[in-house]
Amino acid sequence: MKGSLIIIPTYNEIENIEAIIREVFSLYDEGHILIVDDGSPDGTADKVKELQQEYADRLFVEERKGKLGLGTAYIHGFHYALARDYAYIFEMDADFSHNPTSLIELYDACAKQGGDMSVGSRYKNGVNVVNWPMSRVLLSYFASVYVRFVTGMPIHDATAGFVCYTRKALQSMNLNKVKFIGYAFQIEMKFTLWHKGLSIIEVPIVFTDRTKGTSKMSSGIVKEAFFGVISLKIKSLFKHKEG
């Protein structure tokens, strides 16, 4: 995990933030964490600052004013990482739905297997989701089927948010032109890199729904993802013709 930065966006994650930070640092001697907090009124950022006294030079926090969206939080983190000497940059949730033990598998897929991006996939080997209601499992699974059908992108879990990027992958993109801010952001990032011909490796994981805190899923996010996929495909066709 040397040279790695794990970006964790937060909004009202006071119930999870200390535990996830301690878990990651207990597992990995190397690697840093960046918390991007969107002005959480519950004191999430204050707790991170308190923990910085214990994890000096490994734990960082960037505070933003207001709830600006998942995608913009990650873009903020990507710019932070590229301005510094990080070779591998991770996306990860604060709520333990992404098991920290899987970070090393994502890292190895890039560092040892040559991937430009690795994806923690819930659907690479069947359906590996715990504690979700069946309605949400079906929505998520068929959303990925829909994305594969529309885009032609051979990825089983296009909306996955447990991801590792190489520095090269992020540098290949114009991050300021990333359009979407919800789950469509995850699709857009994968589609853009795939369209550029970069290597994406899916790593099977088990996804466990949060037990503390509140989900940030909304109908607006689902709508953005549904129509965003069509927009990405149309734009790619125009770019292909122009080329």
Secondary structure by P-SEA (a helix, b strand, c coil): cccbbbbbbbccccccaaaaaaaaaaacccbbbbbbccccccaaaaaaaaacccccccbbbbbbcccccaaaaaaaaaaaaaaccccbbbbbbccccccccaaaaaaaacccccccbbbbcccccccccccccaaaaaaaaaaaaaaaaaccccccccccccccccaaaaaaccccccccccaaaaaaaaaaaaaabbbbbbbbbbbbccccccccccaaaaaaaaaaaaaaaaaaaaaaaac
